Amino acid sequence: MKAAVTAGSFGMRRFKEVTPDGEVHFQGLNREGYVQVAPDGTEYECPPCDTIVQKFQREIEAAGESSLVFFGEVFTCSDQEAEEG
């Protein structure tokens, strides 16, 4: 479960099944937003947002995940990120 528009997996959490904790996280993203703490300790307040609930694909643990960045309809850059283990 993660914010529909995000960077660095901000707001992302994994749940194995539907749980009350998962519902609270989902509602929080949609109604309240969230605070993300970066590795350097900086806190970012993120506004309420649309949320994606998707099945975790194990392949990204080894291969990583590609991100494509568009502003409007214009492609600007891409990034390949590997899962940290």
Biopython code that builds the backbone (N, CA, C, O; Angstrom):
import numpy as np
from Bio.PDB.StructureBuilder import StructureBuilder

atoms = [
    (1, "MET", "N", (0.857, -1.150, 0.000)),
    (1, "MET", "CA", (0.000, 0.000, 0.000)),
    (1, "MET", "C", (0.908, 1.219, 0.000)),
    (1, "MET", "O", (1.849, 1.305, 0.789)),
    (2, "LYS", "N", (0.616, 2.168, -0.900)),
    (2, "LYS", "CA", (1.440, 3.367, -0.959)),
    (2, "LYS", "C", (0.660, 4.511, -1.578)),
    (2, "LYS", "O", (-0.384, 4.318, -2.199)),
    (3, "ALA", "N", (1.197, 5.704, -1.390)),
    (3, "ALA", "CA", (0.603, 6.880, -2.020)),
    (3, "ALA", "C", (0.698, 6.725, -3.531)),
    (3, "ALA", "O", (1.681, 6.187, -4.042)),
    (4, "ALA", "N", (-0.324, 7.197, -4.251)),
    (4, "ALA", "CA", (-0.330, 7.062, -5.713)),
    (4, "ALA", "C", (0.798, 7.858, -6.352)),
    (4, "ALA", "O", (1.355, 7.433, -7.364)),
    (5, "VAL", "N", (1.139, 8.992, -5.783)),
    (5, "VAL", "CA", (2.248, 9.805, -6.289)),
    (5, "VAL", "C", (3.201, 9.983, -5.127)),
    (5, "VAL", "O", (2.844, 10.556, -4.098)),
    (6, "THR", "N", (4.424, 9.485, -5.300)),
    (6, "THR", "CA", (5.387, 9.514, -4.212)),
    (6, "THR", "C", (6.802, 9.428, -4.766)),
    (6, "THR", "O", (6.998, 9.178, -5.955)),
    (7, "ALA", "N", (7.765, 9.632, -3.917)),
    (7, "ALA", "CA", (9.169, 9.442, -4.273)),
    (7, "ALA", "C", (9.844, 8.739, -3.110)),
    (7, "ALA", "O", (9.522, 9.004, -1.951)),
    (8, "GLY", "N", (10.753, 7.869, -3.399)),
    (8, "GLY", "CA", (11.471, 7.181, -2.334)),
    (8, "GLY", "C", (10.606, 6.291, -1.472)),
    (8, "GLY", "O", (10.939, 6.043, -0.313)),
    (9, "SER", "N", (9.511, 5.808, -2.010)),
    (9, "SER", "CA", (8.572, 4.927, -1.296)),
    (9, "SER", "C", (7.949, 5.587, -0.074)),
    (9, "SER", "O", (7.526, 4.893, 0.850)),
    (10, "PHE", "N", (7.886, 6.900, -0.053)),
    (10, "PHE", "CA", (7.250, 7.590, 1.075)),
    (10, "PHE", "C", (5.832, 7.074, 1.241)),
    (10, "PHE", "O", (5.092, 6.956, 0.264)),
    (11, "GLY", "N", (5.454, 6.770, 2.456)),
    (11, "GLY", "CA", (4.104, 6.315, 2.761)),
    (11, "GLY", "C", (3.852, 4.850, 2.482)),
    (11, "GLY", "O", (2.750, 4.363, 2.734)),
    (12, "MET", "N", (4.847, 4.122, 1.963)),
    (12, "MET", "CA", (4.659, 2.718, 1.592)),
    (12, "MET", "C", (4.733, 1.827, 2.826)),
    (12, "MET", "O", (5.617, 1.980, 3.669)),
    (13, "ARG", "N", (3.792, 0.897, 2.916)),
    (13, "ARG", "CA", (3.802, -0.120, 3.973)),
    (13, "ARG", "C", (3.365, -1.435, 3.364)),
    (13, "ARG", "O", (2.554, -1.450, 2.438)),
    (14, "ARG", "N", (3.892, -2.541, 3.869)),
    (14, "ARG", "CA", (3.505, -3.873, 3.400)),
    (14, "ARG", "C", (2.600, -4.540, 4.425)),
    (14, "ARG", "O", (2.841, -4.478, 5.630)),
    (15, "PHE", "N", (1.554, -5.178, 3.916)),
    (15, "PHE", "CA", (0.628, -5.940, 4.743)),
    (15, "PHE", "C", (0.407, -7.280, 4.060)),
    (15, "PHE", "O", (0.199, -7.324, 2.847)),
    (16, "LYS", "N", (0.449, -8.373, 4.812)),
    (16, "LYS", "CA", (0.234, -9.708, 4.230)),
    (16, "LYS", "C", (-1.245, -10.000, 3.998)),
    (16, "LYS", "O", (-1.596, -10.834, 3.164)),
    (17, "GLU", "N", (-2.101, -9.316, 4.732)),
    (17, "GLU", "CA", (-3.546, -9.539, 4.615)),
    (17, "GLU", "C", (-4.262, -8.281, 5.095)),
    (17, "GLU", "O", (-3.637, -7.353, 5.608)),
    (18, "VAL", "N", (-5.558, -8.266, 4.925)),
    (18, "VAL", "CA", (-6.357, -7.139, 5.405)),
    (18, "VAL", "C", (-6.348, -7.161, 6.934)),
    (18, "VAL", "O", (-6.706, -8.161, 7.557)),
    (19, "THR", "N", (-5.940, -6.057, 7.514)),
    (19, "THR", "CA", (-5.859, -5.951, 8.973)),
    (19, "THR", "C", (-6.382, -4.583, 9.415)),
    (19, "THR", "O", (-6.447, -3.662, 8.601)),
    (20, "PRO", "N", (-6.751, -4.435, 10.675)),
    (20, "PRO", "CA", (-7.145, -3.109, 11.166)),
    (20, "PRO", "C", (-6.017, -2.084, 11.006)),
    (20, "PRO", "O", (-6.280, -0.922, 10.697)),
    (21, "ASP", "N", (-4.762, -2.505, 11.215)),
    (21, "ASP", "CA", (-3.617, -1.610, 11.053)),
    (21, "ASP", "C", (-3.510, -1.131, 9.599)),
    (21, "ASP", "O", (-3.211, 0.037, 9.349)),
    (22, "GLY", "N", (-3.752, -2.024, 8.653)),
    (22, "GLY", "CA", (-3.737, -1.661, 7.240)),
    (22, "GLY", "C", (-4.841, -0.679, 6.903)),
    (22, "GLY", "O", (-4.631, 0.261, 6.136)),
    (23, "GLU", "N", (-6.019, -0.894, 7.477)),
    (23, "GLU", "CA", (-7.145, 0.018, 7.248)),
    (23, "GLU", "C", (-6.833, 1.403, 7.800)),
    (23, "GLU", "O", (-7.151, 2.410, 7.168)),
    (24, "VAL", "N", (-6.216, 1.458, 8.971)),
    (24, "VAL", "CA", (-5.841, 2.744, 9.564)),
    (24, "VAL", "C", (-4.836, 3.461, 8.657)),
    (24, "VAL", "O", (-4.953, 4.666, 8.434)),
    (25, "HIS", "N", (-3.856, 2.727, 8.135)),
    (25, "HIS", "CA", (-2.858, 3.330, 7.244)),
    (25, "HIS", "C", (-3.526, 3.853, 5.969)),
    (25, "HIS", "O", (-3.245, 4.970, 5.533)),
    (26, "PHE", "N", (-4.410, 3.044, 5.373)),
    (26, "PHE", "CA", (-5.127, 3.441, 4.161)),
    (26, "PHE", "C", (-5.931, 4.724, 4.399)),
    (26, "PHE", "O", (-5.842, 5.670, 3.617)),
    (27, "GLN", "N", (-6.710, 4.748, 5.476)),
    (27, "GLN", "CA", (-7.523, 5.921, 5.790)),
    (27, "GLN", "C", (-6.648, 7.137, 6.085)),
    (27, "GLN", "O", (-6.983, 8.265, 5.724)),
    (28, "GLY", "N", (-5.522, 6.884, 6.748)),
    (28, "GLY", "CA", (-4.604, 7.986, 7.048)),
    (28, "GLY", "C", (-4.057, 8.631, 5.789)),
    (28, "GLY", "O", (-4.016, 9.857, 5.682)),
    (29, "LEU", "N", (-3.631, 7.802, 4.824)),
    (29, "LEU", "CA", (-3.120, 8.342, 3.567)),
    (29, "LEU", "C", (-4.195, 9.163, 2.852)),
    (29, "LEU", "O", (-3.909, 10.231, 2.311)),
    (30, "ASN", "N", (-5.423, 8.663, 2.853)),
    (30, "ASN", "CA", (-6.511, 9.302, 2.115)),
    (30, "ASN", "C", (-7.094, 10.529, 2.811)),
    (30, "ASN", "O", (-7.500, 11.480, 2.144)),
    (31, "ARG", "N", (-7.140, 10.518, 4.121)),
    (31, "ARG", "CA", (-7.827, 11.595, 4.847)),
    (31, "ARG", "C", (-6.903, 12.588, 5.536)),
    (31, "ARG", "O", (-7.230, 13.768, 5.666)),
    (32, "GLU", "N", (-5.748, 12.104, 5.977)),
    (32, "GLU", "CA", (-4.889, 12.947, 6.807)),
    (32, "GLU", "C", (-3.523, 13.213, 6.206)),
    (32, "GLU", "O", (-2.855, 14.166, 6.606)),
    (33, "GLY", "N", (-3.091, 12.400, 5.258)),
    (33, "GLY", "CA", (-1.721, 12.488, 4.786)),
    (33, "GLY", "C", (-0.811, 11.760, 5.765)),
    (33, "GLY", "O", (-1.279, 10.939, 6.554)),
    (34, "TYR", "N", (0.448, 12.045, 5.721)),
    (34, "TYR", "CA", (1.388, 11.359, 6.609)),
    (34, "TYR", "C", (2.659, 12.176, 6.738)),
    (34, "TYR", "O", (2.898, 13.097, 5.956)),
    (35, "VAL", "N", (3.466, 11.839, 7.719)),
    (35, "VAL", "CA", (4.776, 12.455, 7.910)),
    (35, "VAL", "C", (5.813, 11.394, 7.597)),
    (35, "VAL", "O", (5.777, 10.296, 8.151)),
    (36, "GLN", "N", (6.730, 11.724, 6.713)),
    (36, "GLN", "CA", (7.808, 10.806, 6.340)),
    (36, "GLN", "C", (9.109, 11.358, 6.884)),
    (36, "GLN", "O", (9.403, 12.540, 6.706)),
    (37, "VAL", "N", (9.890, 10.522, 7.541)),
    (37, "VAL", "CA", (11.184, 10.932, 8.072)),
    (37, "VAL", "C", (12.266, 10.393, 7.149)),
    (37, "VAL", "O", (12.386, 9.183, 6.961)),
    (38, "ALA", "N", (13.046, 11.291, 6.578)),
    (38, "ALA", "CA", (14.135, 10.921, 5.674)),
    (38, "ALA", "C", (15.316, 10.378, 6.478)),
    (38, "ALA", "O", (15.388, 10.588, 7.689)),
    (39, "PRO", "N", (16.243, 9.680, 5.815)),
    (39, "PRO", "CA", (17.407, 9.125, 6.524)),
    (39, "PRO", "C", (18.204, 10.164, 7.311)),
    (39, "PRO", "O", (18.820, 9.828, 8.322)),
    (40, "ASP", "N", (18.200, 11.412, 6.864)),
    (40, "ASP", "CA", (18.947, 12.446, 7.593)),
    (40, "ASP", "C", (18.151, 13.051, 8.749)),
    (40, "ASP", "O", (18.629, 13.961, 9.426)),
    (41, "GLY", "N", (16.923, 12.538, 8.975)),
    (41, "GLY", "CA", (16.093, 13.010, 10.076)),
    (41, "GLY", "C", (15.113, 14.109, 9.697)),
    (41, "GLY", "O", (14.274, 14.496, 10.510)),
    (42, "THR", "N", (15.207, 14.617, 8.474)),
    (42, "THR", "CA", (14.280, 15.649, 8.020)),
    (42, "THR", "C", (12.870, 15.073, 7.924)),
    (42, "THR", "O", (12.682, 13.980, 7.389)),
    (43, "GLU", "N", (11.879, 15.802, 8.439)),
    (43, "GLU", "CA", (10.494, 15.357, 8.371)),
    (43, "GLU", "C", (9.783, 16.081, 7.238)),
    (43, "GLU", "O", (9.901, 17.297, 7.088)),
    (44, "TYR", "N", (9.043, 15.313, 6.443)),
    (44, "TYR", "CA", (8.269, 15.849, 5.336)),
    (44, "TYR", "C", (6.802, 15.581, 5.597)),
    (44, "TYR", "O", (6.402, 14.430, 5.772)),
    (45, "GLU", "N", (5.995, 16.627, 5.626)),
    (45, "GLU", "CA", (4.557, 16.473, 5.797)),
    (45, "GLU", "C", (3.929, 16.308, 4.421)),
    (45, "GLU", "O", (4.049, 17.189, 3.569)),
    (46, "CYS", "N", (3.266, 15.191, 4.205)),
    (46, "CYS", "CA", (2.646, 14.880, 2.922)),
    (46, "CYS", "C", (1.134, 14.999, 3.071)),
    (46, "CYS", "O", (0.563, 14.437, 4.006)),
    (47, "PRO", "N", (0.473, 15.724, 2.161)),
    (47, "PRO", "CA", (-0.971, 15.937, 2.275)),
    (47, "PRO", "C", (-1.756, 14.670, 1.979)),
    (47, "PRO", "O", (-1.190, 13.699, 1.477)),
    (48, "PRO", "N", (-3.059, 14.662, 2.284)),
    (48, "PRO", "CA", (-3.898, 13.515, 1.923)),
    (48, "PRO", "C", (-3.759, 13.208, 0.429)),
    (48, "PRO", "O", (-3.583, 14.111, -0.389)),
    (49, "CYS", "N", (-3.840, 11.919, 0.092)),
    (49, "CYS", "CA", (-3.579, 11.536, -1.290)),
    (49, "CYS", "C", (-4.333, 10.267, -1.682)),
    (49, "CYS", "O", (-4.818, 9.524, -0.829)),
    (50, "ASP", "N", (-4.419, 10.040, -2.985)),
    (50, "ASP", "CA", (-4.931, 8.768, -3.482)),
    (50, "ASP", "C", (-3.960, 7.675, -3.078)),
    (50, "ASP", "O", (-2.770, 7.930, -2.896)),
    (51, "THR", "N", (-4.463, 6.461, -2.937)),
    (51, "THR", "CA", (-3.661, 5.345, -2.438)),
    (51, "THR", "C", (-3.732, 4.163, -3.391)),
    (51, "THR", "O", (-4.790, 3.859, -3.941)),
    (52, "ILE", "N", (-2.604, 3.502, -3.581)),
    (52, "ILE", "CA", (-2.526, 2.297, -4.408)),
    (52, "ILE", "C", (-2.382, 1.091, -3.486)),
    (52, "ILE", "O", (-1.533, 1.074, -2.596)),
    (53, "VAL", "N", (-3.217, 0.087, -3.711)),
    (53, "VAL", "CA", (-3.082, -1.191, -3.011)),
    (53, "VAL", "C", (-2.768, -2.210, -4.099)),
    (53, "VAL", "O", (-3.596, -2.467, -4.973)),
    (54, "GLN", "N", (-1.583, -2.784, -4.046)),
    (54, "GLN", "CA", (-1.174, -3.722, -5.086)),
    (54, "GLN", "C", (-0.432, -4.904, -4.482)),
    (54, "GLN", "O", (0.168, -4.796, -3.412)),
    (55, "LYS", "N", (-0.480, -6.011, -5.166)),
    (55, "LYS", "CA", (0.236, -7.207, -4.728)),
    (55, "LYS", "C", (1.736, -6.959, -4.872)),
    (55, "LYS", "O", (2.196, -6.435, -5.886)),
    (56, "PHE", "N", (2.492, -7.345, -3.840)),
    (56, "PHE", "CA", (3.940, -7.193, -3.884)),
    (56, "PHE", "C", (4.531, -8.199, -4.869)),
    (56, "PHE", "O", (4.208, -9.386, -4.828)),
    (57, "GLN", "N", (5.390, -7.718, -5.742)),
    (57, "GLN", "CA", (6.052, -8.572, -6.729)),
    (57, "GLN", "C", (7.455, -8.902, -6.221)),
    (57, "GLN", "O", (8.325, -8.032, -6.194)),
    (58, "ARG", "N", (7.674, -10.140, -5.824)),
    (58, "ARG", "CA", (8.965, -10.565, -5.261)),
    (58, "ARG", "C", (10.147, -10.273, -6.184)),
    (58, "ARG", "O", (11.268, -10.087, -5.711)),
    (59, "GLU", "N", (9.908, -10.232, -7.489)),
    (59, "GLU", "CA", (10.990, -10.013, -8.451)),
    (59, "GLU", "C", (11.724, -8.691, -8.217)),
    (59, "GLU", "O", (12.904, -8.573, -8.549)),
    (60, "ILE", "N", (11.038, -7.701, -7.651)),
    (60, "ILE", "CA", (11.714, -6.417, -7.465)),
    (60, "ILE", "C", (12.766, -6.463, -6.365)),
    (60, "ILE", "O", (13.636, -5.594, -6.307)),
    (61, "GLU", "N", (12.699, -7.470, -5.485)),
    (61, "GLU", "CA", (13.730, -7.586, -4.453)),
    (61, "GLU", "C", (15.104, -7.792, -5.080)),
    (61, "GLU", "O", (16.096, -7.269, -4.573)),
    (62, "ALA", "N", (15.176, -8.542, -6.166)),
    (62, "ALA", "CA", (16.450, -8.800, -6.832)),
    (62, "ALA", "C", (16.689, -7.836, -7.995)),
    (62, "ALA", "O", (17.784, -7.295, -8.144)),
    (63, "ALA", "N", (15.666, -7.626, -8.812)),
    (63, "ALA", "CA", (15.835, -6.847, -10.043)),
    (63, "ALA", "C", (15.671, -5.345, -9.825)),
    (63, "ALA", "O", (16.178, -4.550, -10.617)),
    (64, "GLY", "N", (14.979, -4.951, -8.776)),
    (64, "GLY", "CA", (14.714, -3.538, -8.558)),
    (64, "GLY", "C", (13.448, -3.097, -9.272)),
    (64, "GLY", "O", (12.750, -3.901, -9.891)),
    (65, "GLU", "N", (13.169, -1.822, -9.176)),
    (65, "GLU", "CA", (11.947, -1.259, -9.741)),
    (65, "GLU", "C", (12.311, 0.004, -10.503)),
    (65, "GLU", "O", (13.110, 0.814, -10.032)),
    (66, "SER", "N", (11.733, 0.167, -11.662)),
    (66, "SER", "CA", (11.990, 1.352, -12.482)),
    (66, "SER", "C", (10.956, 2.423, -12.192)),
    (66, "SER", "O", (9.774, 2.131, -12.008)),
    (67, "SER", "N", (11.411, 3.658, -12.153)),
    (67, "SER", "CA", (10.514, 4.800, -11.993)),
    (67, "SER", "C", (10.697, 5.723, -13.186)),
    (67, "SER", "O", (11.824, 6.046, -13.564)),
    (68, "LEU", "N", (9.593, 6.145, -13.774)),
    (68, "LEU", "CA", (9.606, 7.096, -14.879)),
    (68, "LEU", "C", (8.942, 8.373, -14.396)),
    (68, "LEU", "O", (7.860, 8.324, -13.811)),
    (69, "VAL", "N", (9.572, 9.511, -14.631)),
    (69, "VAL", "CA", (9.063, 10.781, -14.138)),
    (69, "VAL", "C", (8.583, 11.630, -15.311)),
    (69, "VAL", "O", (9.316, 11.871, -16.271)),
    (70, "PHE", "N", (7.325, 12.078, -15.206)),
    (70, "PHE", "CA", (6.717, 12.933, -16.215)),
    (70, "PHE", "C", (6.219, 14.203, -15.542)),
    (70, "PHE", "O", (5.695, 14.154, -14.429)),
    (71, "PHE", "N", (6.378, 15.329, -16.204)),
    (71, "PHE", "CA", (5.740, 16.575, -15.796)),
    (71, "PHE", "C", (4.753, 16.906, -16.892)),
    (71, "PHE", "O", (5.134, 17.208, -18.023)),
    (72, "GLY", "N", (3.456, 16.844, -16.536)),
    (72, "GLY", "CA", (2.434, 16.919, -17.563)),
    (72, "GLY", "C", (2.558, 15.667, -18.415)),
    (72, "GLY", "O", (2.514, 14.552, -17.895)),
    (73, "GLU", "N", (2.710, 15.840, -19.688)),
    (73, "GLU", "CA", (2.889, 14.691, -20.587)),
    (73, "GLU", "C", (4.322, 14.592, -21.088)),
    (73, "GLU", "O", (4.601, 13.862, -22.039)),
    (74, "VAL", "N", (5.238, 15.327, -20.445)),
    (74, "VAL", "CA", (6.625, 15.369, -20.897)),
    (74, "VAL", "C", (7.499, 14.490, -20.004)),
    (74, "VAL", "O", (7.595, 14.721, -18.799)),
    (75, "PHE", "N", (8.138, 13.474, -20.606)),
    (75, "PHE", "CA", (9.070, 12.603, -19.878)),
    (75, "PHE", "C", (10.304, 13.414, -19.509)),
    (75, "PHE", "O", (10.861, 14.120, -20.350)),
    (76, "THR", "N", (10.741, 13.315, -18.232)),
    (76, "THR", "CA", (11.907, 14.087, -17.800)),
    (76, "THR", "C", (13.093, 13.206, -17.420)),
    (76, "THR", "O", (14.231, 13.537, -17.752)),
    (77, "CYS", "N", (12.851, 12.087, -16.730)),
    (77, "CYS", "CA", (13.973, 11.244, -16.319)),
    (77, "CYS", "C", (13.454, 9.891, -15.828)),
    (77, "CYS", "O", (12.249, 9.677, -15.695)),
    (78, "SER", "N", (14.396, 8.989, -15.562)),
    (78, "SER", "CA", (14.038, 7.674, -15.018)),
    (78, "SER", "C", (15.058, 7.275, -13.967)),
    (78, "SER", "O", (16.145, 7.847, -13.881)),
    (79, "ASP", "N", (14.687, 6.281, -13.167)),
    (79, "ASP", "CA", (15.571, 5.796, -12.117)),
    (79, "ASP", "C", (15.327, 4.303, -11.930)),
    (79, "ASP", "O", (14.194, 3.837, -12.050)),
    (80, "GLN", "N", (16.380, 3.557, -11.637)),
    (80, "GLN", "CA", (16.281, 2.128, -11.344)),
    (80, "GLN", "C", (16.716, 1.950, -9.900)),
    (80, "GLN", "O", (17.853, 2.261, -9.546)),
    (81, "GLU", "N", (15.808, 1.445, -9.063)),
    (81, "GLU", "CA", (16.102, 1.248, -7.650)),
    (81, "GLU", "C", (16.011, -0.217, -7.281)),
    (81, "GLU", "O", (15.067, -0.904, -7.668)),
    (82, "ALA", "N", (16.996, -0.697, -6.529)),
    (82, "ALA", "CA", (16.979, -2.061, -6.016)),
    (82, "ALA", "C", (16.473, -2.038, -4.580)),
    (82, "ALA", "O", (16.732, -1.086, -3.844)),
    (83, "GLU", "N", (15.765, -3.066, -4.185)),
    (83, "GLU", "CA", (15.272, -3.204, -2.819)),
    (83, "GLU", "C", (16.468, -3.339, -1.888)),
    (83, "GLU", "O", (17.387, -4.112, -2.160)),
    (84, "GLU", "N", (16.458, -2.584, -0.784)),
    (84, "GLU", "CA", (17.524, -2.716, 0.199)),
    (84, "GLU", "C", (17.248, -3.916, 1.085)),
    (84, "GLU", "O", (16.121, -4.105, 1.545)),
    (85, "GLY", "N", (18.262, -4.725, 1.326)),
    (85, "GLY", "CA", (18.053, -5.916, 2.145)),
    (85, "GLY", "C", (18.816, -5.843, 3.340)),
    (85, "GLY", "O", (18.769, -6.760, 4.160)),
]
sb = StructureBuilder()
sb.init_structure("model")
sb.init_model(0)
sb.init_chain("A")
sb.init_seg("    ")
for serial, (resi, resn, name, xyz) in enumerate(atoms, 1):
    if name == "N":
        sb.init_residue(resn, " ", resi, " ")
    sb.init_atom(name, np.array(xyz, "f"), 0.0, 1.0, " ", f" {name:<3s}", serial, name[0])
structure = sb.get_structure()
